[in-house]
């Protein structure tokens, strides 16, 4: 079963943890000095907040899958969406080991499709605030501008292949 993912950049992590813990009537299941995550069942959402990782506000949305079969289905849908896809593959992001790909909707909102298969002691380098803090959607738009056709590929700062 899939789970919606929402990641928001916050100005004050402690204040935001208090707010969202009250709103959700639950404490975060992951809490780090720069990050917190709730895995809620009703509504079924992976909700994360972070401080110091880019702009304040919505960073990105995503679909978290439960297994490699659902991940393959998600990747197939991304490939037919007629948008640039960044196939990041195995990565460490948000204190988790994952496999993921990224796409931006027509408005430039970044979406990830991912499968998490373990924890990490470090935040990692994946996500919308990688490298020089250019949001993934902007990187996707720039990759789209740079692509010359369906077989064109380039790479982002973290190395995933960009395909059309």
OpenMM code with the backbone's topology and positions (N, CA, C; nanometers):
from openmm import Vec3, app, unit

residues = "UNK UNK UNK UNK UNK UNK UNK UNK UNK UNK UNK UNK UNK UNK UNK UNK UNK UNK UNK UNK UNK UNK UNK UNK UNK UNK UNK UNK UNK UNK UNK UNK UNK UNK UNK UNK UNK UNK UNK UNK UNK UNK UNK UNK UNK UNK UNK UNK UNK UNK UNK UNK UNK UNK UNK UNK UNK UNK UNK UNK UNK UNK UNK UNK UNK UNK UNK UNK UNK UNK UNK UNK UNK UNK UNK UNK UNK UNK UNK UNK UNK UNK UNK UNK UNK UNK UNK UNK UNK UNK UNK UNK UNK UNK UNK UNK UNK UNK UNK UNK UNK UNK UNK UNK UNK UNK UNK UNK UNK UNK UNK UNK UNK UNK UNK UNK UNK UNK UNK UNK UNK UNK UNK UNK UNK UNK UNK UNK UNK UNK UNK UNK UNK UNK UNK UNK UNK UNK UNK UNK UNK UNK UNK UNK UNK UNK UNK UNK UNK UNK UNK UNK UNK UNK UNK UNK UNK UNK UNK UNK UNK UNK UNK UNK".split()
positions = [
    Vec3(0.0844, -0.1175, 0.0000),
    Vec3(0.0000, 0.0000, 0.0000),
    Vec3(0.0888, 0.1236, 0.0000),
    Vec3(0.0546, 0.2174, -0.0817),
    Vec3(0.1333, 0.3398, -0.0942),
    Vec3(0.0984, 0.4397, 0.0160),
    Vec3(0.1903, 0.5341, 0.0362),
    Vec3(0.1722, 0.6365, 0.1384),
    Vec3(0.2137, 0.7700, 0.0786),
    Vec3(0.1337, 0.8736, 0.0961),
    Vec3(0.1694, 1.0074, 0.0509),
    Vec3(0.2833, 1.0595, 0.1379),
    Vec3(0.3765, 1.1321, 0.0758),
    Vec3(0.4884, 1.1924, 0.1477),
    Vec3(0.4844, 1.3429, 0.1257),
    Vec3(0.5049, 1.4182, 0.2318),
    Vec3(0.5111, 1.5641, 0.2265),
    Vec3(0.6280, 1.6083, 0.3129),
    Vec3(0.7183, 1.6906, 0.2559),
    Vec3(0.8343, 1.7415, 0.3294),
    Vec3(0.8281, 1.8946, 0.3281),
    Vec3(0.8309, 1.9526, 0.4475),
    Vec3(0.8210, 2.0978, 0.4632),
    Vec3(0.9459, 2.1501, 0.5326),
    Vec3(1.0023, 2.2583, 0.4791),
    Vec3(1.1118, 2.3289, 0.5452),
    Vec3(1.0532, 2.4250, 0.6476),
    Vec3(1.1108, 2.4252, 0.7680),
    Vec3(1.0578, 2.5090, 0.8762),
    Vec3(1.1658, 2.6016, 0.9293),
    Vec3(1.1230, 2.7128, 0.9880),
    Vec3(1.2168, 2.8096, 1.0437),
    Vec3(1.2615, 2.7683, 1.1837),
    Vec3(1.1685, 2.7206, 1.2663),
    Vec3(1.1981, 2.6819, 1.4043),
    Vec3(1.1544, 2.5368, 1.4228),
    Vec3(1.2496, 2.4455, 1.4276),
    Vec3(1.2181, 2.3034, 1.4334),
    Vec3(1.1427, 2.2663, 1.5614),
    Vec3(1.1886, 2.3124, 1.6758),
    Vec3(1.1245, 2.2773, 1.8022),
    Vec3(0.9790, 2.3248, 1.8064),
    Vec3(0.9565, 2.4484, 1.7654),
    Vec3(0.8204, 2.5022, 1.7620),
    Vec3(0.7330, 2.4223, 1.6647),
    Vec3(0.7885, 2.3862, 1.5503),
    Vec3(0.7131, 2.3100, 1.4502),
    Vec3(0.6843, 2.1682, 1.4983),
    Vec3(0.7785, 2.1061, 1.5685),
    Vec3(0.7536, 1.9727, 1.6245),
    Vec3(0.6389, 1.9791, 1.7243),
    Vec3(0.6393, 2.0802, 1.8103),
    Vec3(0.5284, 2.0952, 1.9058),
    Vec3(0.3954, 2.1122, 1.8322),
    Vec3(0.3935, 2.1989, 1.7292),
    Vec3(0.2706, 2.2234, 1.6543),
    Vec3(0.2200, 2.0962, 1.5879),
    Vec3(0.3052, 2.0291, 1.5094),
    Vec3(0.2596, 1.9121, 1.4348),
    Vec3(0.2289, 1.7942, 1.5270),
    Vec3(0.2994, 1.7812, 1.6389),
    Vec3(0.2671, 1.6757, 1.7347),
    Vec3(0.1278, 1.6973, 1.7923),
    Vec3(0.0924, 1.8226, 1.8181),
    Vec3(-0.0423, 1.8545, 1.8656),
    Vec3(-0.1449, 1.8310, 1.7550),
    Vec3(-0.1159, 1.8791, 1.6345),
    Vec3(-0.2078, 1.8627, 1.5223),
    Vec3(-0.2366, 1.7154, 1.4940),
    Vec3(-0.1321, 1.6324, 1.4953),
    Vec3(-0.1473, 1.4907, 1.4622),
    Vec3(-0.1780, 1.4037, 1.5846),
    Vec3(-0.1711, 1.4610, 1.7056),
    Vec3(-0.1879, 1.3847, 1.8293),
    Vec3(-0.0898, 1.2681, 1.8331),
    Vec3(0.0331, 1.2957, 1.7893),
    Vec3(0.1375, 1.1925, 1.7861),
    Vec3(0.2740, 1.2596, 1.7858),
    Vec3(0.3701, 1.1933, 1.8473),
    Vec3(0.5082, 1.2404, 1.8454),
    Vec3(0.5778, 1.1874, 1.7198),
    Vec3(0.6814, 1.2559, 1.6731),
    Vec3(0.7542, 1.2054, 1.5562),
    Vec3(0.8225, 1.0724, 1.5876),
    Vec3(0.8335, 0.9860, 1.4842),
    Vec3(0.9027, 0.8581, 1.5034),
    Vec3(1.0525, 0.8730, 1.4797),
    Vec3(1.0924, 0.9796, 1.4087),
    Vec3(1.2332, 1.0138, 1.3898),
    Vec3(1.2489, 1.1580, 1.4340),
    Vec3(1.3502, 1.1808, 1.5170),
    Vec3(1.3767, 1.3172, 1.5630),
    Vec3(1.5271, 1.3372, 1.5670),
    Vec3(1.5747, 1.4319, 1.4874),
    Vec3(1.7162, 1.4662, 1.4795),
    Vec3(1.7280, 1.6165, 1.5031),
    Vec3(1.8476, 1.6687, 1.5226),
    Vec3(1.8617, 1.8128, 1.5480),
    Vec3(1.8100, 1.9020, 1.4347),
    Vec3(1.7992, 1.8460, 1.3118),
    Vec3(1.7562, 1.9262, 1.1967),
    Vec3(1.6356, 1.8664, 1.1244),
    Vec3(1.5685, 1.7661, 1.1845),
    Vec3(1.4692, 1.6891, 1.1092),
    Vec3(1.3752, 1.6159, 1.2038),
    Vec3(1.2508, 1.6002, 1.1604),
    Vec3(1.1539, 1.5164, 1.2323),
    Vec3(1.0601, 1.4532, 1.1302),
    Vec3(1.0131, 1.3307, 1.1625),
    Vec3(0.9229, 1.2604, 1.0709),
    Vec3(0.8144, 1.1877, 1.1489),
    Vec3(0.6921, 1.1972, 1.0974),
    Vec3(0.5770, 1.1252, 1.1488),
    Vec3(0.5323, 1.0264, 1.0405),
    Vec3(0.4995, 0.9038, 1.0781),
    Vec3(0.4416, 0.8058, 0.9858),
    Vec3(0.2986, 0.7828, 1.0345),
    Vec3(0.2069, 0.8584, 0.9787),
    Vec3(0.0681, 0.8565, 1.0236),
    Vec3(-0.0122, 0.7532, 0.9454),
    Vec3(-0.1092, 0.6941, 1.0119),
    Vec3(-0.1959, 0.5952, 0.9472),
    Vec3(-0.3294, 0.6538, 0.9037),
    Vec3(-0.3721, 0.7634, 0.9687),
    Vec3(-0.5000, 0.8223, 0.9326),
    Vec3(-0.4897, 0.9743, 0.9427),
    Vec3(-0.4590, 1.0431, 0.8335),
    Vec3(-0.4429, 0.9936, 0.6976),
    Vec3(-0.3075, 0.9231, 0.6820),
    Vec3(-0.2993, 0.8328, 0.5853),
    Vec3(-0.1767, 0.7554, 0.5615),
    Vec3(-0.0743, 0.8456, 0.4916),
    Vec3(0.0174, 0.9011, 0.5726),
    Vec3(0.1145, 0.9979, 0.5196),
    Vec3(0.2487, 0.9847, 0.5913),
    Vec3(0.3544, 1.0034, 0.5170),
    Vec3(0.4897, 1.0194, 0.5699),
    Vec3(0.5121, 1.1700, 0.5683),
    Vec3(0.5035, 1.2341, 0.6834),
    Vec3(0.5130, 1.3792, 0.6952),
    Vec3(0.6461, 1.4147, 0.7600),
    Vec3(0.7271, 1.4945, 0.6924),
    Vec3(0.8590, 1.5302, 0.7444),
    Vec3(0.8783, 1.6810, 0.7428),
    Vec3(0.9563, 1.7288, 0.8411),
    Vec3(0.9954, 1.8690, 0.8451),
    Vec3(1.1468, 1.8748, 0.8661),
    Vec3(1.2080, 1.9808, 0.8160),
    Vec3(1.3514, 1.9971, 0.8371),
    Vec3(1.3851, 2.1452, 0.8483),
    Vec3(1.4992, 2.1711, 0.9094),
    Vec3(1.5486, 2.3083, 0.9269),
    Vec3(1.6872, 2.3178, 0.8647),
    Vec3(1.7104, 2.4255, 0.7890),
    Vec3(1.8424, 2.4499, 0.7335),
    Vec3(1.8711, 2.3716, 0.6070),
    Vec3(1.7689, 2.3275, 0.5373),
    Vec3(1.7864, 2.2467, 0.4160),
    Vec3(1.7148, 2.3103, 0.2975),
    Vec3(1.7261, 2.4405, 0.2834),
    Vec3(1.6615, 2.5077, 0.1714),
    Vec3(1.5527, 2.6009, 0.2196),
    Vec3(1.4632, 2.6340, 0.1301),
    Vec3(1.3586, 2.7324, 0.1559),
    Vec3(1.2593, 2.6840, 0.2612),
    Vec3(1.1950, 2.7797, 0.3260),
    Vec3(1.0869, 2.7518, 0.4191),
    Vec3(0.9619, 2.7230, 0.3348),
    Vec3(0.8832, 2.6249, 0.3746),
    Vec3(0.7619, 2.5891, 0.3018),
    Vec3(0.7737, 2.4499, 0.2428),
    Vec3(0.6846, 2.4174, 0.1520),
    Vec3(0.6826, 2.2833, 0.0940),
    Vec3(0.8092, 2.2614, 0.0114),
    Vec3(0.8861, 2.1588, 0.0466),
    Vec3(1.0050, 2.1205, -0.0297),
    Vec3(0.9658, 2.0335, -0.1476),
    Vec3(0.8890, 1.9280, -0.1189),
    Vec3(0.8495, 1.8345, -0.2240),
    Vec3(0.7403, 1.7433, -0.1709),
    Vec3(0.6775, 1.6731, -0.2644),
    Vec3(0.5775, 1.5724, -0.2342),
    Vec3(0.6296, 1.4391, -0.2849),
    Vec3(0.5668, 1.3316, -0.2445),
    Vec3(0.6135, 1.2029, -0.2934),
    Vec3(0.5133, 1.0920, -0.2701),
    Vec3(0.5453, 0.9791, -0.3324),
    Vec3(0.4709, 0.8555, -0.3112),
    Vec3(0.5707, 0.7548, -0.2563),
    Vec3(0.5507, 0.7118, -0.1324),
    Vec3(0.6350, 0.6094, -0.0712),
    Vec3(0.5673, 0.4746, -0.0924),
    Vec3(0.6441, 0.3775, -0.1423),
    Vec3(0.5893, 0.2447, -0.1694),
    Vec3(0.6396, 0.1455, -0.0660),
    Vec3(0.5732, 0.0305, -0.0585),
    Vec3(0.6043, -0.0695, 0.0431),
    Vec3(0.7045, -0.1743, -0.0023),
    Vec3(0.7232, -0.1907, -0.1351),
    Vec3(0.8132, -0.2954, -0.1822),
    Vec3(0.8651, -0.2624, -0.3223),
    Vec3(0.9593, -0.3440, -0.3700),
    Vec3(1.0223, -0.3203, -0.5007),
    Vec3(0.9216, -0.3335, -0.6153),
    Vec3(0.8194, -0.4178, -0.6008),
    Vec3(0.7167, -0.4312, -0.7042),
    Vec3(0.6397, -0.3016, -0.7232),
    Vec3(0.5966, -0.2398, -0.6125),
    Vec3(0.5277, -0.1115, -0.6213),
    Vec3(0.6207, -0.0033, -0.6746),
    Vec3(0.7506, -0.0119, -0.6411),
    Vec3(0.8460, 0.0856, -0.6913),
    Vec3(0.8564, 0.0754, -0.8435),
    Vec3(0.8622, -0.0459, -0.8957),
    Vec3(0.8685, -0.0654, -1.0410),
    Vec3(0.7433, -0.0078, -1.1087),
    Vec3(0.6258, -0.0291, -1.0479),
    Vec3(0.5014, 0.0278, -1.1026),
    Vec3(0.5091, 0.1805, -1.1036),
    Vec3(0.5589, 0.2386, -0.9954),
    Vec3(0.5716, 0.3842, -0.9879),
    Vec3(0.6680, 0.4372, -1.0921),
    Vec3(0.7803, 0.3692, -1.1099),
    Vec3(0.8778, 0.4109, -1.2111),
    Vec3(0.8160, 0.4045, -1.3506),
    Vec3(0.7363, 0.3014, -1.3775),
    Vec3(0.6700, 0.2904, -1.5084),
    Vec3(0.5772, 0.4095, -1.5327),
    Vec3(0.5037, 0.4519, -1.4292),
    Vec3(0.4142, 0.5674, -1.4438),
    Vec3(0.4944, 0.6952, -1.4684),
    Vec3(0.6060, 0.7111, -1.3978),
    Vec3(0.6892, 0.8304, -1.4195),
    Vec3(0.7369, 0.8375, -1.5645),
    Vec3(0.7769, 0.7238, -1.6186),
    Vec3(0.8302, 0.7208, -1.7555),
    Vec3(0.7252, 0.7583, -1.8593),
    Vec3(0.5971, 0.7373, -1.8287),
    Vec3(0.4914, 0.7703, -1.9253),
    Vec3(0.4317, 0.9089, -1.9019),
    Vec3(0.4836, 0.9832, -1.8046),
    Vec3(0.4283, 1.1145, -1.7699),
    Vec3(0.4761, 1.2270, -1.8614),
    Vec3(0.5621, 1.1969, -1.9571),
    Vec3(0.6104, 1.2957, -2.0537),
    Vec3(0.6779, 1.4147, -1.9860),
    Vec3(0.7552, 1.3853, -1.8832),
    Vec3(0.8338, 1.4856, -1.8121),
    Vec3(0.9740, 1.4287, -1.7907),
    Vec3(1.0708, 1.5140, -1.7620),
    Vec3(1.2058, 1.4689, -1.7293),
    Vec3(1.2022, 1.3944, -1.5967),
    Vec3(1.2701, 1.2806, -1.5908),
    Vec3(1.2797, 1.2003, -1.4692),
    Vec3(1.4257, 1.1926, -1.4281),
    Vec3(1.4545, 1.2212, -1.3016),
    Vec3(1.5879, 1.2003, -1.2473),
    Vec3(1.5839, 1.0667, -1.1746),
    Vec3(1.6533, 0.9692, -1.2273),
    Vec3(1.6602, 0.8362, -1.1662),
    Vec3(1.7777, 0.8351, -1.0702),
    Vec3(1.7489, 0.8612, -0.9440),
    Vec3(1.8546, 0.8726, -0.8444),
    Vec3(1.9062, 0.7369, -0.8003),
    Vec3(1.8212, 0.6366, -0.7976),
    Vec3(1.8638, 0.5038, -0.7545),
    Vec3(1.8849, 0.4976, -0.6041),
    Vec3(1.9803, 0.4142, -0.5617),
    Vec3(2.0107, 0.3974, -0.4188),
    Vec3(2.0708, 0.5254, -0.3634),
    Vec3(2.0200, 0.5699, -0.2473),
    Vec3(2.0668, 0.6949, -0.1887),
    Vec3(2.0387, 0.6964, -0.0395),
    Vec3(2.0975, 0.7915, 0.0295),
    Vec3(2.0662, 0.8190, 0.1693),
    Vec3(2.0029, 0.9566, 0.1721),
    Vec3(1.8833, 0.9638, 0.2290),
    Vec3(1.8089, 1.0887, 0.2347),
    Vec3(1.7218, 1.0883, 0.3602),
    Vec3(1.7215, 1.1980, 0.4305),
    Vec3(1.6323, 1.2135, 0.5456),
    Vec3(1.6517, 1.1021, 0.6477),
    Vec3(1.7776, 1.0696, 0.6767),
    Vec3(1.8128, 0.9681, 0.7750),
    Vec3(1.7583, 0.8297, 0.7384),
    Vec3(1.7456, 0.8033, 0.6091),
    Vec3(1.6945, 0.6742, 0.5623),
    Vec3(1.7697, 0.6292, 0.4373),
    Vec3(1.7804, 0.4981, 0.4202),
    Vec3(1.8355, 0.4392, 0.2984),
    Vec3(1.7187, 0.4109, 0.2055),
    Vec3(1.7260, 0.4625, 0.0830),
    Vec3(1.6136, 0.4528, -0.0093),
    Vec3(1.6615, 0.4311, -0.1515),
    Vec3(1.5667, 0.3961, -0.2349),
    Vec3(1.5845, 0.4000, -0.3796),
    Vec3(1.4751, 0.4914, -0.4306),
    Vec3(1.5114, 0.5843, -0.5236),
    Vec3(1.4108, 0.6822, -0.5647),
    Vec3(1.4373, 0.7408, -0.7015),
    Vec3(1.3322, 0.7985, -0.7560),
    Vec3(1.3381, 0.8803, -0.8768),
    Vec3(1.2555, 1.0061, -0.8516),
    Vec3(1.2897, 1.1124, -0.9268),
    Vec3(1.2251, 1.2425, -0.9130),
    Vec3(1.1616, 1.2852, -1.0445),
    Vec3(1.0544, 1.3637, -1.0336),
    Vec3(0.9886, 1.4249, -1.1490),
    Vec3(0.9272, 1.5564, -1.1007),
    Vec3(0.9063, 1.6506, -1.1904),
    Vec3(0.8374, 1.7754, -1.1557),
    Vec3(0.7081, 1.7818, -1.2349),
    Vec3(0.6010, 1.8266, -1.1691),
    Vec3(0.4736, 1.8414, -1.2399),
    Vec3(0.4806, 1.9643, -1.3322),
    Vec3(0.3783, 1.9899, -1.4124),
    Vec3(0.3831, 2.1031, -1.5054),
    Vec3(0.4022, 2.2398, -1.4385),
    Vec3(0.3710, 2.2503, -1.3099),
    Vec3(0.3907, 2.3766, -1.2371),
    Vec3(0.5285, 2.3849, -1.1747),
    Vec3(0.6070, 2.2758, -1.1820),
    Vec3(0.7402, 2.2744, -1.1237),
    Vec3(0.7475, 2.2170, -0.9837),
    Vec3(0.6382, 2.1597, -0.9325),
    Vec3(0.6394, 2.0982, -0.7998),
    Vec3(0.7145, 1.9650, -0.8094),
    Vec3(0.8164, 1.9480, -0.7247),
    Vec3(0.8966, 1.8258, -0.7252),
    Vec3(0.8226, 1.7120, -0.6548),
    Vec3(0.8240, 1.5948, -0.7189),
    Vec3(0.7662, 1.4717, -0.6649),
    Vec3(0.8731, 1.3634, -0.6671),
    Vec3(0.8771, 1.2817, -0.5635),
    Vec3(0.9649, 1.1661, -0.5640),
    Vec3(0.8805, 1.0401, -0.5498),
    Vec3(0.9259, 0.9334, -0.6125),
    Vec3(0.8701, 0.8003, -0.5929),
    Vec3(0.9823, 0.7200, -0.5293),
    Vec3(0.9562, 0.6583, -0.4119),
    Vec3(1.0679, 0.5973, -0.3398),
    Vec3(1.0260, 0.4782, -0.2548),
    Vec3(1.1263, 0.3938, -0.2288),
    Vec3(1.1146, 0.2776, -0.1404),
    Vec3(1.2236, 0.2908, -0.0348),
    Vec3(1.1854, 0.2949, 0.0919),
    Vec3(1.2808, 0.3045, 0.2020),
    Vec3(1.3060, 0.1649, 0.2564),
    Vec3(1.4356, 0.1279, 0.2676),
    Vec3(1.4683, -0.0069, 0.3119),
    Vec3(1.5640, -0.0101, 0.4296),
    Vec3(1.5847, 0.1037, 0.4951),
    Vec3(1.6696, 0.1044, 0.6138),
    Vec3(1.6886, 0.2437, 0.6690),
    Vec3(1.7435, 0.2505, 0.7888),
    Vec3(1.7725, 0.3767, 0.8547),
    Vec3(1.9157, 0.4190, 0.8265),
    Vec3(1.9456, 0.5451, 0.8525),
    Vec3(2.0805, 0.5987, 0.8389),
    Vec3(2.1075, 0.6911, 0.9571),
    Vec3(2.2331, 0.7026, 0.9948),
    Vec3(2.2711, 0.7934, 1.1039),
    Vec3(2.3010, 0.9335, 1.0529),
    Vec3(2.3002, 0.9526, 0.9195),
    Vec3(2.3245, 1.0843, 0.8602),
    Vec3(2.2054, 1.1239, 0.7743),
    Vec3(2.1874, 1.2549, 0.7568),
    Vec3(2.0770, 1.3046, 0.6753),
    Vec3(2.0896, 1.2588, 0.5317),
    Vec3(2.2096, 1.2678, 0.4744),
    Vec3(2.2311, 1.2285, 0.3355),
    Vec3(2.2358, 1.3489, 0.2444),
    Vec3(2.2495, 1.3222, 0.1129),
    Vec3(2.2657, 1.4304, 0.0168),
    Vec3(2.1558, 1.4345, -0.0863),
    Vec3(2.0552, 1.3511, -0.0748),
    Vec3(1.9481, 1.3469, -0.1734),
    Vec3(1.8451, 1.4544, -0.1424),
    Vec3(1.7568, 1.4765, -0.2356),
    Vec3(1.6423, 1.5619, -0.2086),
    Vec3(1.6499, 1.6976, -0.2726),
    Vec3(1.5511, 1.7804, -0.2429),
    Vec3(1.5374, 1.9071, -0.3133),
    Vec3(1.6383, 2.0128, -0.2728),
    Vec3(1.7158, 1.9924, -0.1678),
    Vec3(1.8144, 2.0925, -0.1282),
    Vec3(1.9549, 2.0340, -0.1401),
    Vec3(1.9857, 1.9742, -0.2532),
    Vec3(2.1166, 1.9140, -0.2729),
    Vec3(2.2130, 2.0141, -0.3330),
    Vec3(2.3377, 1.9921, -0.3055),
    Vec3(2.4424, 2.0748, -0.3666),
    Vec3(2.4266, 2.2214, -0.3344),
    Vec3(2.3925, 2.2998, -0.4335),
    Vec3(2.3868, 2.4447, -0.4181),
    Vec3(2.2478, 2.4948, -0.3809),
    Vec3(2.1653, 2.4102, -0.3203),
    Vec3(2.0314, 2.4446, -0.2724),
    Vec3(1.9354, 2.4842, -0.3830),
    Vec3(1.9619, 2.4419, -0.5066),
    Vec3(1.8640, 2.4615, -0.6133),
    Vec3(1.7602, 2.3523, -0.5981),
    Vec3(1.6325, 2.3857, -0.5854),
    Vec3(1.5312, 2.2827, -0.5679),
    Vec3(1.5316, 2.1822, -0.6833),
    Vec3(1.4964, 2.0593, -0.6512),
    Vec3(1.4932, 1.9535, -0.7515),
    Vec3(1.4093, 1.9944, -0.8708),
    Vec3(1.2971, 2.0605, -0.8491),
    Vec3(1.2123, 2.1018, -0.9613),
    Vec3(1.2891, 2.1922, -1.0565),
    Vec3(1.3702, 2.2825, -1.0027),
    Vec3(1.4507, 2.3703, -1.0877),
    Vec3(1.5535, 2.2894, -1.1641),
    Vec3(1.6167, 2.1934, -1.0972),
    Vec3(1.7124, 2.1064, -1.1649),
    Vec3(1.6426, 2.0289, -1.2758),
    Vec3(1.5207, 1.9823, -1.2486),
    Vec3(1.4461, 1.9093, -1.3503),
    Vec3(1.4155, 1.9996, -1.4681),
    Vec3(1.3756, 2.1233, -1.4416),
    Vec3(1.3441, 2.2159, -1.5504),
    Vec3(1.4696, 2.2463, -1.6324),
    Vec3(1.5837, 2.2673, -1.5643),
    Vec3(1.7088, 2.2941, -1.6356),
    Vec3(1.7497, 2.1728, -1.7178),
    Vec3(1.7307, 2.0518, -1.6623),
    Vec3(1.7642, 1.9306, -1.7369),
    Vec3(1.6762, 1.9192, -1.8597),
    Vec3(1.5493, 1.9554, -1.8454),
    Vec3(1.4573, 1.9496, -1.9580),
    Vec3(1.5014, 2.0441, -2.0680),
    Vec3(1.5443, 2.1649, -2.0290),
    Vec3(1.5913, 2.2633, -2.1265),
    Vec3(1.7171, 2.2146, -2.1982),
    Vec3(1.7997, 2.1363, -2.1267),
    Vec3(1.9266, 2.0913, -2.1829),
    Vec3(1.9116, 1.9662, -2.2692),
    Vec3(1.8018, 1.8973, -2.2566),
    Vec3(1.7846, 1.7725, -2.3303),
    Vec3(1.7497, 1.8006, -2.4764),
    Vec3(1.8045, 1.7176, -2.5643),
    Vec3(1.7833, 1.7374, -2.7079),
    Vec3(1.6885, 1.6362, -2.7678),
    Vec3(1.6473, 1.5374, -2.6945),
    Vec3(1.5597, 1.4359, -2.7497),
    Vec3(1.5358, 1.3255, -2.6504),
    Vec3(1.4581, 1.2261, -2.6889),
    Vec3(1.4200, 1.1209, -2.5943),
    Vec3(1.5366, 1.0423, -2.5374),
    Vec3(1.6477, 1.0312, -2.6078),
    Vec3(1.7598, 0.9518, -2.5587),
    Vec3(1.8641, 1.0356, -2.4866),
    Vec3(1.8422, 1.1671, -2.4760),
    Vec3(1.9424, 1.2544, -2.4149),
    Vec3(1.9517, 1.2282, -2.2657),
    Vec3(2.0737, 1.2311, -2.2128),
    Vec3(2.0937, 1.2172, -2.0685),
    Vec3(2.1967, 1.3183, -2.0236),
    Vec3(2.1879, 1.3571, -1.8984),
    Vec3(2.2862, 1.4427, -1.8342),
    Vec3(2.2895, 1.3993, -1.6890),
    Vec3(2.3612, 1.4657, -1.6019),
    Vec3(2.3617, 1.4260, -1.4613),
    Vec3(2.3468, 1.5479, -1.3729),
    Vec3(2.2871, 1.5253, -1.2551),
    Vec3(2.2739, 1.6330, -1.1582),
    Vec3(2.3998, 1.6348, -1.0722),
    Vec3(2.4024, 1.7212, -0.9720),
    Vec3(2.5203, 1.7310, -0.8880),
    Vec3(2.5462, 1.6025, -0.8100),
    Vec3(2.4463, 1.5224, -0.7871),
    Vec3(2.4637, 1.4001, -0.7091),
    Vec3(2.4790, 1.2767, -0.7969),
    Vec3(2.4741, 1.2885, -0.9260),
    Vec3(2.5072, 1.1789, -1.0130),
    Vec3(2.3954, 1.1010, -1.0783),
    Vec3(2.2661, 1.1190, -1.0440),
    Vec3(2.1656, 1.0373, -1.1113),
    Vec3(2.1504, 1.0758, -1.2573),
    Vec3(2.1146, 0.9803, -1.3376),
    Vec3(2.0942, 1.0069, -1.4800),
    Vec3(1.9607, 1.0754, -1.5000),
    Vec3(1.9567, 1.1715, -1.5888),
    Vec3(1.8336, 1.2394, -1.6248),
    Vec3(1.7911, 1.1839, -1.7584),
    Vec3(1.6665, 1.1373, -1.7675),
    Vec3(1.6171, 1.0813, -1.8920),
    Vec3(1.4873, 1.1476, -1.9297),
    Vec3(1.4636, 1.1527, -2.0602),
    Vec3(1.3348, 1.2027, -2.1107),
    Vec3(1.2554, 1.0873, -2.1591),
] * unit.nanometer
topology = app.Topology()
chain = topology.addChain("A")
for resn in residues:
    res = topology.addResidue(resn, chain)
    for name in ("N", "CA", "C"):
        topology.addAtom(name, app.Element.getBySymbol(name[0]), res)
